Amino acid sequence: MTTQLPPLAAVVFDMDDTLYPEAQFVRGGLVAAGAVLDAWLPRPVGAADVFLGVLGRTGPWHVFDTALEELGIPRDPALVSALVQAFRDHPPRLVPHSGVPELLDFLRSAGIRLGLVTDGYADVQRRKWAALGLASRFDAVVFTADVGGRAYPKPRVEPFAAAARMLGVERLPVLMVGDHPAKDFPPALALGWETLRVCHPDAYHSHDPDVRTGGDTVASVGELAAALRQRLAVPGSG
């Protein structure tokens, strides 16, 4: 006879590339940085398009260095600092993955407590979180850069433990839903949580190796909703 899983008490989500496509933020930041570079130069070069072209070819890593080299612009530390600042400080315009608000509403209606643990600069992550407009659906939100006034970046366990305390589920079954296997899952597993990987095809870490020996993976919000509904149903077999 198969052992039934105990009823789930809470679901804790990652934010970037889990609740929304992180590329939305990255593209917006590169457009803002492009405006800074064009203003820096004697004449505009369409820097935003150059940045976005590099992004499309190589992904979101070393975009500024690659673009400056392609444009033949010396790597001035002050310029790079200004580009990075513009990227981080731009006001994001973000939209959750289709179906995410409805999924969160379903979970709340089922009595599941909802938490968020998000990694990165606290002010940047807070602006993203505000832009998504999902805060009213969550019972606990933890920014890893500010946990009781200290930074505990993923995969430190402290932010996850803080979320469990805030949710009141320290000794109850919790499911972690995230996209980054090396950052989202080791601390969750250390706390005895279940894990579910969201692997959207265009997500930045969709091809990262999975650190888990078990745990499900889904490729869309529809598949995520189906997996969560199945977990909440706790189907038994005899």
MDAnalysis code that builds the backbone (N, CA, C; Angstrom):
import MDAnalysis as mda
import numpy as np

u = mda.Universe.empty(714, n_residues=238, atom_resindex=np.repeat(np.arange(238), 3), trajectory=True)
u.add_TopologyAttr("name", ["N", "CA", "C"] * 238)
u.add_TopologyAttr("resid", np.arange(1, 239))
u.add_TopologyAttr("resname", ["MET", "THR", "THR", "GLN", "LEU", "PRO", "PRO", "LEU", "ALA", "ALA", "VAL", "VAL", "PHE", "ASP", "MET", "ASP", "ASP", "THR", "LEU", "TYR", "PRO", "GLU", "ALA", "GLN", "PHE", "VAL", "ARG", "GLY", "GLY", "LEU", "VAL", "ALA", "ALA", "GLY", "ALA", "VAL", "LEU", "ASP", "ALA", "TRP", "LEU", "PRO", "ARG", "PRO", "VAL", "GLY", "ALA", "ALA", "ASP", "VAL", "PHE", "LEU", "GLY", "VAL", "LEU", "GLY", "ARG", "THR", "GLY", "PRO", "TRP", "HIS", "VAL", "PHE", "ASP", "THR", "ALA", "LEU", "GLU", "GLU", "LEU", "GLY", "ILE", "PRO", "ARG", "ASP", "PRO", "ALA", "LEU", "VAL", "SER", "ALA", "LEU", "VAL", "GLN", "ALA", "PHE", "ARG", "ASP", "HIS", "PRO", "PRO", "ARG", "LEU", "VAL", "PRO", "HIS", "SER", "GLY", "VAL", "PRO", "GLU", "LEU", "LEU", "ASP", "PHE", "LEU", "ARG", "SER", "ALA", "GLY", "ILE", "ARG", "LEU", "GLY", "LEU", "VAL", "THR", "ASP", "GLY", "TYR", "ALA", "ASP", "VAL", "GLN", "ARG", "ARG", "LYS", "TRP", "ALA", "ALA", "LEU", "GLY", "LEU", "ALA", "SER", "ARG", "PHE", "ASP", "ALA", "VAL", "VAL", "PHE", "THR", "ALA", "ASP", "VAL", "GLY", "GLY", "ARG", "ALA", "TYR", "PRO", "LYS", "PRO", "ARG", "VAL", "GLU", "PRO", "PHE", "ALA", "ALA", "ALA", "ALA", "ARG", "MET", "LEU", "GLY", "VAL", "GLU", "ARG", "LEU", "PRO", "VAL", "LEU", "MET", "VAL", "GLY", "ASP", "HIS", "PRO", "ALA", "LYS", "ASP", "PHE", "PRO", "PRO", "ALA", "LEU", "ALA", "LEU", "GLY", "TRP", "GLU", "THR", "LEU", "ARG", "VAL", "CYS", "HIS", "PRO", "ASP", "ALA", "TYR", "HIS", "SER", "HIS", "ASP", "PRO", "ASP", "VAL", "ARG", "THR", "GLY", "GLY", "ASP", "THR", "VAL", "ALA", "SER", "VAL", "GLY", "GLU", "LEU", "ALA", "ALA", "ALA", "LEU", "ARG", "GLN", "ARG", "LEU", "ALA", "VAL", "PRO", "GLY", "SER", "GLY"])
u.atoms.positions = np.array([
    [0.849, -1.194, 0.000],
    [0.000, 0.000, 0.000],
    [0.885, 1.244, 0.000],
    [0.620, 2.218, -0.860],
    [1.420, 3.422, -0.957],
    [1.115, 4.357, 0.200],
    [2.157, 4.902, 0.830],
    [1.989, 5.834, 1.930],
    [1.516, 7.182, 1.399],
    [0.461, 7.700, 2.007],
    [-0.049, 8.999, 1.589],
    [0.837, 10.116, 2.131],
    [0.985, 11.169, 1.337],
    [1.693, 12.347, 1.816],
    [0.792, 13.128, 2.753],
    [1.349, 13.748, 3.791],
    [0.518, 14.563, 4.691],
    [0.015, 15.800, 3.970],
    [-1.081, 16.380, 4.431],
    [-1.630, 17.566, 3.771],
    [-0.606, 18.707, 3.737],
    [-0.570, 19.388, 2.624],
    [0.370, 20.487, 2.434],
    [-0.130, 21.718, 3.183],
    [0.780, 22.395, 3.906],
    [0.393, 23.577, 4.673],
    [0.730, 24.875, 3.957],
    [1.802, 24.862, 3.173],
    [2.245, 26.112, 2.553],
    [3.011, 25.819, 1.270],
    [2.985, 26.802, 0.379],
    [3.823, 26.778, -0.820],
    [4.655, 28.050, -0.800],
    [5.961, 27.886, -0.952],
    [6.880, 29.027, -0.998],
    [7.422, 29.118, -2.421],
    [7.320, 30.301, -3.004],
    [7.739, 30.520, -4.384],
    [9.017, 31.353, -4.434],
    [9.843, 31.058, -5.436],
    [10.847, 31.986, -5.906],
    [10.109, 33.023, -6.762],
    [10.781, 34.137, -7.115],
    [10.126, 35.145, -7.945],
    [10.626, 35.139, -9.386],
    [11.904, 35.465, -9.612],
    [12.433, 35.630, -10.968],
    [12.408, 34.321, -11.747],
    [11.800, 34.355, -12.910],
    [11.661, 33.194, -13.797],
    [10.847, 32.072, -13.180],
    [10.132, 32.373, -12.105],
    [9.167, 31.435, -11.530],
    [7.765, 32.030, -11.637],
    [7.596, 33.237, -11.115],
    [6.300, 33.898, -11.177],
    [6.147, 34.777, -12.412],
    [7.256, 35.190, -12.998],
    [7.222, 36.037, -14.200],
    [8.484, 35.776, -15.002],
    [8.521, 36.128, -16.283],
    [9.738, 35.942, -17.078],
    [10.780, 36.997, -16.720],
    [11.917, 36.579, -16.189],
    [12.944, 37.534, -15.772],
    [13.447, 38.380, -16.944],
    [13.308, 37.862, -18.163],
    [13.734, 38.620, -19.339],
    [13.012, 39.963, -19.429],
    [11.809, 40.074, -18.873],
    [11.109, 41.356, -18.874],
    [11.938, 42.413, -18.153],
    [12.438, 42.061, -16.988],
    [13.250, 43.002, -16.219],
    [14.567, 43.286, -16.916],
    [15.205, 42.256, -17.433],
    [16.508, 42.423, -18.067],
    [16.398, 43.336, -19.280],
    [15.400, 43.114, -20.117],
    [15.241, 43.964, -21.300],
    [14.995, 45.421, -20.912],
    [14.151, 45.638, -19.913],
    [13.888, 46.992, -19.465],
    [15.135, 47.671, -18.936],
    [15.939, 46.921, -18.199],
    [17.174, 47.474, -17.666],
    [18.174, 47.819, -18.745],
    [18.226, 46.996, -19.778],
    [19.162, 47.267, -20.874],
    [18.731, 48.483, -21.693],
    [17.436, 48.670, -21.840],
    [16.951, 49.870, -22.531],
    [17.332, 51.119, -21.734],
    [17.160, 51.064, -20.406],
    [17.535, 52.196, -19.564],
    [19.037, 52.459, -19.639],
    [19.842, 51.398, -19.611],
    [21.288, 51.552, -19.707],
    [21.695, 52.079, -21.080],
    [20.965, 51.675, -22.116],
    [21.253, 52.170, -23.457],
    [21.089, 53.677, -23.553],
    [20.068, 54.207, -22.887],
    [19.864, 55.657, -22.883],
    [21.035, 56.373, -22.207],
    [21.566, 55.763, -21.160],
    [22.713, 56.348, -20.458],
    [23.942, 56.356, -21.362],
    [24.183, 55.248, -22.070],
    [25.355, 55.192, -22.945],
    [25.228, 56.191, -24.097],
    [24.063, 56.289, -24.682],
    [23.876, 57.248, -25.780],
    [24.106, 58.685, -25.303],
    [23.691, 58.978, -24.063],
    [23.902, 60.327, -23.527],
    [25.369, 60.569, -23.190],
    [26.100, 59.503, -22.897],
    [27.519, 59.587, -22.543],
    [28.386, 59.900, -23.766],
    [27.968, 59.407, -24.921],
    [28.783, 59.507, -26.129],
    [28.552, 60.832, -26.857],
    [29.483, 61.236, -27.712],
    [29.290, 62.472, -28.485],
    [28.045, 62.427, -29.355],
    [27.694, 61.238, -29.838],
    [26.463, 61.087, -30.614],
    [25.873, 59.711, -30.317],
    [24.553, 59.599, -30.320],
    [23.917, 58.311, -30.005],
    [24.302, 57.221, -31.008],
    [24.381, 55.988, -30.519],
    [24.716, 54.843, -31.380],
    [23.619, 53.791, -31.366],
    [22.465, 54.113, -30.781],
    [21.422, 53.092, -30.646],
    [21.845, 52.017, -29.677],
    [22.383, 52.447, -28.523],
    [22.991, 51.505, -27.579],
    [22.004, 50.460, -27.069],
    [20.759, 50.847, -26.860],
    [19.782, 49.876, -26.355],
    [19.643, 48.701, -27.317],
    [19.587, 48.981, -28.610],
    [19.479, 47.903, -29.595],
    [20.726, 47.030, -29.593],
    [21.888, 47.651, -29.386],
    [23.124, 46.865, -29.320],
    [23.091, 45.950, -28.102],
    [22.703, 46.496, -26.949],
    [22.614, 45.683, -25.735],
    [21.636, 44.519, -25.929],
    [20.467, 44.820, -26.488],
    [19.462, 43.770, -26.683],
    [19.943, 42.735, -27.689],
    [20.708, 43.151, -28.677],
    [21.272, 42.197, -29.627],
    [22.233, 41.239, -28.954],
    [23.091, 41.776, -28.080],
    [24.011, 40.915, -27.328],
    [23.222, 39.967, -26.430],
    [22.202, 40.489, -25.776],
    [21.351, 39.651, -24.921],
    [20.783, 38.481, -25.706],
    [20.283, 38.747, -26.910],
    [19.686, 37.690, -27.722],
    [20.690, 36.647, -28.164],
    [21.940, 37.062, -28.358],
    [22.957, 36.121, -28.837],
    [23.628, 35.330, -27.726],
    [23.863, 35.982, -26.592],
    [24.704, 35.348, -25.576],
    [24.033, 35.181, -24.219],
    [22.818, 35.728, -24.051],
    [22.182, 35.652, -22.752],
    [22.573, 36.823, -21.875],
    [22.111, 36.847, -20.625],
    [22.230, 38.037, -19.785],
    [23.553, 38.170, -19.032],
    [24.596, 37.591, -19.561],
    [25.871, 37.616, -18.864],
    [26.878, 38.455, -19.651],
    [27.549, 39.393, -18.970],
    [28.608, 40.222, -19.571],
    [28.097, 41.029, -20.773],
    [26.854, 41.453, -20.721],
    [26.279, 42.189, -21.855],
    [27.023, 43.503, -22.086],
    [27.271, 44.243, -21.022],
    [27.909, 45.552, -21.201],
    [29.322, 45.413, -21.749],
    [30.105, 44.511, -21.195],
    [31.476, 44.338, -21.677],
    [31.493, 43.936, -23.149],
    [30.631, 43.005, -23.518],
    [30.587, 42.534, -24.901],
    [30.148, 43.655, -25.837],
    [29.124, 44.406, -25.438],
    [28.610, 45.479, -26.292],
    [29.632, 46.598, -26.453],
    [30.279, 46.985, -25.376],
    [31.284, 48.039, -25.466],
    [32.427, 47.626, -26.387],
    [32.814, 46.364, -26.303],
    [33.873, 45.872, -27.192],
    [33.405, 45.914, -28.648],
    [32.171, 45.495, -28.897],
    [31.658, 45.525, -30.269],
    [31.589, 46.953, -30.811],
    [31.297, 47.916, -29.943],
    [31.179, 49.304, -30.363],
    [32.528, 50.019, -30.412],
    [33.565, 49.344, -29.939],
    [34.881, 49.959, -29.921],
    [35.026, 51.052, -28.888],
    [34.274, 50.932, -27.793],
    [34.295, 51.924, -26.721],
    [35.157, 51.393, -25.579],
    [36.169, 52.123, -25.146],
    [37.010, 51.660, -24.032],
    [36.173, 51.396, -22.785],
    [36.593, 50.395, -22.032],
    [35.850, 50.025, -20.830],
    [36.230, 50.965, -19.687],
    [35.515, 52.048, -19.587],
    [35.715, 53.036, -18.534],
    [34.947, 52.574, -17.290],
    [35.627, 52.360, -16.153],
    [34.912, 51.889, -14.953],
    [33.747, 52.791, -14.558],
    [33.905, 54.108, -14.715],
    [32.811, 55.015, -14.366],
    [31.615, 54.812, -15.284],
    [31.884, 54.561, -16.564],
    [30.801, 54.308, -17.511],
    [30.089, 53.003, -17.174],
    [30.861, 51.954, -16.935],
    [30.251, 50.664, -16.608],
    [29.415, 50.787, -15.336],
    [29.925, 51.505, -14.346],
    [29.168, 51.701, -13.109],
    [27.858, 52.422, -13.378],
    [27.889, 53.413, -14.269],
    [26.661, 54.146, -14.600],
    [25.664, 53.255, -15.333],
    [26.165, 52.379, -16.198],
    [25.280, 51.454, -16.916],
    [24.627, 50.464, -15.949],
    [25.429, 49.930, -15.051],
    [24.899, 48.968, -14.072],
    [23.867, 49.645, -13.185],
    [24.152, 50.866, -12.763],
    [23.212, 51.580, -11.900],
    [21.891, 51.832, -12.621],
    [21.970, 52.228, -13.903],
    [20.748, 52.454, -14.667],
    [19.953, 51.162, -14.815],
    [20.660, 50.061, -15.045],
    [20.007, 48.764, -15.170],
    [19.244, 48.418, -13.887],
    [19.921, 48.574, -12.763],
    [19.311, 48.192, -11.490],
    [18.185, 49.127, -11.070],
    [18.341, 50.419, -11.367],
    [17.415, 51.409, -10.823],
    [16.211, 51.691, -11.708],
    [16.163, 51.114, -12.905],
    [15.041, 51.463, -13.774],
    [13.721, 50.963, -13.169],
    [12.641, 51.715, -13.377],
    [11.341, 51.282, -12.862],
    [10.796, 50.135, -13.710],
    [10.732, 48.931, -13.166],
    [10.343, 47.785, -13.998],
    [8.860, 47.776, -14.326],
    [8.568, 47.262, -15.501],
    [7.192, 47.016, -15.916],
    [7.075, 45.508, -16.149],
    [6.476, 44.826, -15.179],
    [6.481, 43.369, -15.175],
    [5.058, 42.828, -15.173],
    [4.896, 41.696, -15.829],
    [3.600, 41.018, -15.886],
    [3.829, 39.560, -15.506],
    [3.069, 39.019, -14.552],
    [3.250, 37.608, -14.186],
    [2.985, 36.689, -15.376],
    [3.551, 35.494, -15.316],
    [3.195, 34.479, -16.301],
    [1.680, 34.325, -16.331],
    [1.139, 34.118, -17.508],
    [-0.298, 33.907, -17.644],
    [-0.742, 32.742, -16.764],
    [-1.768, 32.968, -15.981],
    [-2.299, 31.926, -15.107],
    [-1.778, 31.973, -13.694],
    [-0.731, 32.745, -13.425],
    [-0.166, 32.784, -12.078],
    [-1.139, 33.385, -11.062],
    [-1.753, 34.551, -11.326],
    [-2.680, 35.081, -10.321],
    [-3.814, 34.113, -9.994],
    [-4.339, 33.468, -11.022],
    [-5.426, 32.517, -10.792],
    [-4.953, 31.315, -9.968],
    [-3.738, 30.861, -10.214],
    [-3.193, 29.743, -9.450],
    [-3.023, 30.134, -7.985],
    [-2.510, 31.320, -7.738],
    [-2.341, 31.772, -6.359],
    [-3.695, 31.892, -5.661],
    [-4.689, 32.392, -6.365],
    [-6.025, 32.498, -5.774],
    [-6.586, 31.125, -5.446],
    [-6.347, 30.156, -6.319],
    [-6.811, 28.793, -6.053],
    [-6.149, 28.240, -4.788],
    [-4.842, 28.428, -4.669],
    [-4.138, 27.907, -3.499],
    [-4.662, 28.546, -2.218],
    [-4.883, 29.839, -2.258],
    [-5.409, 30.508, -1.064],
    [-6.805, 30.001, -0.724],
    [-7.616, 29.776, -1.760],
    [-8.968, 29.276, -1.502],
    [-8.954, 27.868, -0.930],
    [-7.859, 27.146, -1.189],
    [-7.710, 25.795, -0.652],
    [-7.097, 25.785, 0.743],
    [-6.859, 26.970, 1.290],
    [-6.328, 27.058, 2.643],
    [-4.818, 26.952, 2.732],
    [-4.141, 27.084, 1.609],
    [-2.686, 26.991, 1.588],
    [-2.089, 28.367, 1.852],
    [-1.124, 28.427, 2.757],
    [-0.421, 29.676, 3.016],
    [0.671, 29.862, 1.963],
    [0.872, 31.107, 1.536],
    [1.793, 31.380, 0.444],
    [2.951, 32.261, 0.909],
    [4.157, 31.853, 0.526],
    [5.342, 32.619, 0.860],
    [6.198, 32.865, -0.362],
    [7.086, 33.838, -0.246],
    [8.032, 34.176, -1.301],
    [9.412, 34.329, -0.677],
    [10.419, 33.736, -1.336],
    [11.817, 33.970, -0.974],
    [12.532, 34.362, -2.253],
    [13.004, 35.615, -2.309],
    [13.618, 36.111, -3.531],
    [15.008, 36.642, -3.269],
    [15.908, 36.364, -4.202],
    [17.333, 36.632, -4.066],
    [17.727, 37.854, -4.883],
    [18.728, 38.596, -4.429],
    [19.221, 39.745, -5.187],
    [19.226, 40.999, -4.337],
    [19.657, 42.115, -4.945],
    [19.673, 43.393, -4.233],
    [18.280, 43.717, -3.724],
    [18.192, 44.070, -2.437],
    [16.888, 44.246, -1.807],
    [16.050, 45.317, -2.487],
    [16.662, 46.465, -2.822],
    [15.864, 47.527, -3.428],
    [15.376, 47.140, -4.814],
    [16.219, 46.416, -5.564],
    [15.816, 45.960, -6.896],
    [14.677, 44.957, -6.791],
    [14.824, 43.991, -5.886],
    [13.799, 42.960, -5.748],
    [12.485, 43.548, -5.234],
    [12.577, 44.535, -4.381],
    [11.341, 45.165, -3.894],
    [10.617, 45.891, -5.018],
    [11.365, 46.556, -5.892],
    [10.715, 47.221, -7.022],
    [10.065, 46.197, -7.949],
    [10.743, 45.091, -8.196],
    [10.142, 44.038, -9.012],
    [8.851, 43.532, -8.367],
    [8.932, 43.276, -7.075],
    [7.782, 42.711, -6.368],
    [6.593, 43.668, -6.414],
    [6.852, 44.951, -6.224],
    [5.777, 45.930, -6.304],
    [5.189, 45.990, -7.708],
    [6.049, 45.886, -8.721],
    [5.587, 45.960, -10.103],
    [4.700, 44.783, -10.475],
    [4.936, 43.620, -9.886],
    [4.148, 42.432, -10.219],
    [2.725, 42.502, -9.675],
    [2.507, 43.240, -8.595],
    [1.160, 43.398, -8.070],
    [0.566, 42.145, -7.446],
    [1.404, 41.294, -6.893],
    [0.929, 40.029, -6.321],
    [0.962, 40.009, -4.795],
    [1.410, 41.085, -4.171],
    [1.684, 41.064, -2.735],
    [0.473, 40.697, -1.895],
    [-0.721, 41.127, -2.302],
    [-1.913, 40.876, -1.494],
    [-2.254, 39.397, -1.399],
    [-1.680, 38.601, -2.269],
    [-1.978, 37.165, -2.273],
    [-1.020, 36.373, -1.382],
    [-0.006, 37.015, -0.823],
    [1.028, 36.302, -0.080],
    [0.951, 36.616, 1.407],
    [1.261, 35.586, 2.198],
    [1.256, 35.709, 3.652],
    [2.630, 36.055, 4.206],
    [3.695, 35.802, 3.463],
    [5.054, 36.084, 3.928],
    [5.948, 36.344, 2.722],
    [6.744, 37.388, 2.795],
    [7.691, 37.734, 1.729],
    [9.052, 37.971, 2.365],
    [10.066, 37.269, 1.863],
    [11.418, 37.382, 2.409],
    [12.374, 37.776, 1.287],
    [13.085, 38.866, 1.499],
    [14.148, 39.288, 0.592],
    [15.468, 38.844, 1.204],
    [16.206, 38.015, 0.486],
    [17.411, 37.424, 1.081],
    [18.462, 38.466, 1.434],
    [18.417, 39.637, 0.804],
    [19.384, 40.686, 1.110],
    [19.038, 41.455, 2.375],
    [17.892, 41.161, 2.969],
    [17.479, 41.843, 4.192],
    [16.636, 40.900, 5.034],
    [17.324, 40.058, 5.782],
    [16.653, 39.133, 6.702],
    [17.059, 39.571, 8.113],
    [16.172, 40.330, 8.737],
    [16.522, 40.865, 10.040],
    [17.705, 41.808, 9.993],
    [17.826, 42.544, 8.881],
    [18.913, 43.503, 8.754],
    [20.213, 42.933, 8.240],
    [20.228, 41.655, 7.851],
    [21.437, 41.030, 7.320],
    [21.134, 40.347, 5.990],
    [22.179, 40.174, 5.197],
    [22.032, 39.517, 3.897],
    [22.396, 38.042, 4.011],
    [21.496, 37.189, 3.546],
    [21.726, 35.744, 3.507],
    [21.361, 35.259, 2.100],
    [22.232, 35.454, 1.118],
    [21.889, 35.087, -0.265],
    [21.656, 33.596, -0.410],
    [20.783, 33.255, -1.333],
    [20.592, 31.838, -1.662],
    [21.927, 31.245, -2.107],
    [22.245, 30.024, -1.722],
    [21.388, 29.028, -1.071],
    [21.514, 28.961, 0.448],
    [21.730, 30.086, 1.127],
    [21.701, 30.068, 2.590],
    [20.313, 29.649, 3.058],
    [20.270, 28.935, 4.154],
    [19.003, 28.393, 4.633],
    [18.197, 29.426, 5.420],
    [18.861, 30.465, 5.938],
    [18.182, 31.394, 6.838],
    [16.930, 32.050, 6.247],
    [16.937, 32.512, 4.985],
    [15.705, 33.126, 4.455],
    [14.539, 32.151, 4.375],
    [14.846, 30.905, 4.075],
    [13.799, 29.893, 3.976],
    [13.233, 29.575, 5.368],
    [14.119, 29.498, 6.350],
    [13.658, 29.277, 7.718],
    [12.833, 30.462, 8.203],
    [13.233, 31.673, 7.799],
    [12.465, 32.863, 8.170],
    [11.068, 32.824, 7.562],
    [10.976, 32.388, 6.316],
    [9.661, 32.271, 5.674],
    [8.782, 31.272, 6.410],
    [9.362, 30.148, 6.809],
    [8.586, 29.139, 7.543],
    [8.065, 29.702, 8.861],
    [8.904, 30.477, 9.560],
    [8.461, 31.087, 10.822],
    [7.334, 32.074, 10.579],
    [7.483, 32.897, 9.556],
    [6.458, 33.896, 9.264],
    [5.139, 33.257, 8.871],
    [5.233, 32.106, 8.205],
    [4.025, 31.392, 7.767],
    [3.434, 30.524, 8.875],
    [4.196, 30.300, 9.937],
    [3.735, 29.434, 11.012],
    [3.699, 27.970, 10.629],
    [4.648, 27.541, 9.779],
    [4.627, 26.166, 9.277],
    [5.974, 25.473, 9.504],
    [6.656, 25.828, 10.588],
    [7.992, 25.285, 10.820],
    [7.999, 23.766, 10.952],
    [6.913, 23.192, 11.386],
    [6.852, 21.733, 11.561],
    [5.783, 21.091, 10.675],
    [5.388, 21.810, 9.639],
    [4.350, 21.322, 8.745],
    [4.898, 21.172, 7.333],
    [4.227, 20.365, 6.493],
    [4.710, 20.155, 5.125],
    [4.677, 21.433, 4.280],
    [5.803, 21.732, 3.630],
    [5.951, 22.916, 2.791],
    [6.505, 22.476, 1.442],
    [6.038, 23.120, 0.378],
    [6.538, 22.860, -0.966],
    [7.247, 24.107, -1.476],
    [8.481, 23.934, -1.947],
    [9.241, 25.031, -2.563],
    [9.100, 24.940, -4.063],
    [8.688, 26.048, -4.693],
    [8.559, 26.114, -6.139],
    [9.583, 27.136, -6.647],
    [10.532, 26.684, -7.477],
    [11.560, 27.581, -7.965],
    [12.104, 27.136, -9.303],
    [12.974, 27.981, -9.871],
    [13.540, 27.690, -11.190],
    [15.027, 27.395, -11.145],
    [15.704, 27.804, -10.071],
    [17.164, 27.710, -10.008],
    [17.546, 26.551, -9.095],
    [17.895, 25.397, -9.657],
    [18.083, 24.219, -8.817],
    [19.192, 24.359, -7.782],
    [20.263, 25.065, -8.109],
    [21.382, 25.168, -7.180],
    [21.122, 26.155, -6.052],
    [20.159, 27.073, -6.237],
    [19.899, 28.089, -5.220],
    [18.594, 27.868, -4.470],
    [17.565, 27.384, -5.174],
    [16.244, 27.272, -4.553],
    [16.053, 25.993, -3.746],
    [16.729, 24.919, -4.133],
    [16.370, 23.629, -3.570],
    [17.238, 23.119, -2.422],
    [18.567, 23.322, -2.403],
    [19.340, 22.811, -1.269],
    [18.839, 23.299, 0.095],
    [18.549, 24.600, 0.282],
    [18.050, 25.012, 1.593],
    [16.661, 24.466, 1.893],
    [15.823, 24.361, 0.859],
    [14.493, 23.800, 1.071],
    [14.589, 22.343, 1.509],
    [15.440, 21.592, 0.839],
    [15.616, 20.184, 1.205],
    [16.207, 20.046, 2.600],
    [17.098, 20.964, 2.968],
    [17.703, 20.916, 4.300],
    [16.654, 21.101, 5.395],
    [15.571, 21.816, 5.065],
    [14.489, 22.022, 6.025],
    [13.427, 20.931, 5.949],
    [13.621, 19.968, 5.045],
    [12.663, 18.882, 4.914],
    [11.482, 19.208, 4.021],
    [11.592, 20.267, 3.228],
    [10.506, 20.646, 2.333],
    [10.499, 19.777, 1.084],
    [9.338, 19.709, 0.452],
    [9.243, 19.149, -0.881],
    [9.675, 20.210, -1.894],
    [10.000, 19.785, -3.106],
    [10.438, 20.743, -4.129],
    [9.739, 20.457, -5.460],
    [9.538, 21.535, -6.210],
    [8.944, 21.438, -7.540],
    [9.639, 22.473, -8.421],
    [10.290, 21.997, -9.482],
    [11.041, 22.893, -10.362],
    [10.163, 23.386, -11.504],
    [10.145, 24.713, -11.698],
    [9.478, 25.307, -12.844],
    [10.551, 25.622, -13.877],
    [10.431, 25.009, -15.036],
    [11.483, 25.090, -16.047],
    [10.899, 25.627, -17.353],
    [10.507, 26.907, -17.338],
    [9.998, 27.524, -18.560],
    [11.086, 27.472, -19.635],
    [10.735, 27.152, -20.863],
    [11.747, 26.946, -21.916],
    [12.705, 28.119, -22.095],
    [12.224, 29.363, -21.935],
    [13.072, 30.533, -22.156],
    [13.698, 31.077, -20.876],
    [13.527, 30.380, -19.767],
    [14.091, 30.855, -18.504],
    [15.612, 30.740, -18.532],
    [16.277, 31.625, -17.812],
    [17.734, 31.695, -17.878],
    [18.433, 30.470, -17.299],
    [17.757, 29.747, -16.403],
    [18.393, 28.575, -15.805],
    [17.703, 27.268, -16.202],
    [17.004, 27.307, -17.331],
    [16.243, 26.121, -17.739],
    [17.142, 24.937, -18.084],
    [18.408, 25.208, -18.430],
    [19.308, 24.112, -18.792],
    [20.298, 23.773, -17.681],
    [20.152, 24.389, -16.524],
    [21.044, 24.073, -15.414],
    [20.793, 22.649, -14.935],
    [21.843, 21.933, -14.537],
    [21.641, 20.577, -14.020],
    [20.855, 20.608, -12.720],
    [20.039, 19.598, -12.536],
    [19.220, 19.501, -11.331],
    [20.037, 18.873, -10.215],
    [20.043, 19.514, -9.045],
    [20.810, 19.001, -7.913],
    [20.031, 17.955, -7.132],
    [18.780, 17.770, -7.456],
    [17.940, 16.844, -6.700],
    [18.042, 15.430, -7.249],
    [17.842, 14.477, -6.371],
    [17.733, 13.089, -6.809],
    [16.273, 12.721, -7.055],
    [15.366, 13.563, -6.647],
    [13.940, 13.352, -6.878],
    [13.262, 14.702, -6.984],
    [11.944, 14.700, -7.074],
    [11.219, 15.965, -7.202],
    [10.774, 16.182, -8.629],
    [9.587, 16.708, -8.776],
    [9.005, 16.887, -10.105],
    [9.517, 18.169, -10.772],
    [9.388, 18.202, -12.097],
    [9.709, 19.372, -12.902],
    [8.557, 19.633, -13.848],
    [8.167, 20.904, -13.985],
    [7.106, 21.283, -14.910],
    [7.644, 22.361, -15.834],
    [6.996, 22.525, -16.990],
    [7.504, 23.449, -18.004],
    [6.552, 24.590, -18.312],
    [5.484, 24.729, -17.544],
    [4.521, 25.796, -17.794],
    [3.679, 26.003, -16.547],
    [2.956, 27.131, -16.517],
    [2.057, 27.387, -15.395],
    [0.925, 26.365, -15.384],
    [0.476, 25.953, -16.561],
    [-0.565, 24.932, -16.613],
    [-0.122, 23.630, -15.971],
    [1.107, 23.212, -16.272],
    [1.630, 21.993, -15.659],
    [1.848, 22.180, -14.164],
    [2.272, 23.379, -13.771],
    [2.440, 23.663, -12.347],
    [1.113, 23.560, -11.618],
    [0.061, 24.147, -12.198],
    [-1.251, 24.090, -11.571],
    [-1.730, 22.648, -11.441],
    [-1.498, 21.856, -12.484],
    [-1.927, 20.454, -12.435],
    [-1.174, 19.694, -11.346],
    [0.122, 19.946, -11.227],
    [0.920, 19.259, -10.213],
    [0.485, 19.657, -8.811],
    [0.179, 20.932, -8.615],
    [-0.256, 21.381, -7.301],
    [-1.634, 20.840, -6.954],
    [-2.524, 20.797, -7.935],
    [-3.844, 20.221, -7.681],
    [-3.730, 18.746, -7.307],
    [-2.852, 18.046, -7.983],
    [-2.647, 16.634, -7.663],
    [-2.077, 16.466, -6.260],
    [-1.136, 17.341, -5.894],
    [-0.536, 17.243, -4.558],
    [-1.559, 17.563, -3.483],
    [-2.409, 18.543, -3.723],
    [-3.420, 18.900, -2.720],
    [-4.470, 17.833, -2.571],
    [-4.742, 17.107, -3.664],
    [-5.744, 16.037, -3.601],
    [-5.251, 14.870, -2.773],
    [-3.953, 14.717, -2.650],
    [-3.327, 13.608, -1.930],
    [-3.961, 12.282, -2.321],
    [-3.840, 11.888, -3.584],
    [-4.482, 10.650, -4.017],
    [-3.842, 9.431, -3.359],
    [-4.650, 8.488, -2.929],
    [-4.131, 7.269, -2.322],
    [-4.313, 6.086, -3.270],
    [-3.613, 5.038, -2.998],
    [-3.770, 3.810, -3.778],
    [-3.645, 2.629, -2.845],
    [-4.260, 1.579, -3.191],
    [-4.254, 0.435, -2.311],
    [-4.004, -0.826, -3.054],
])
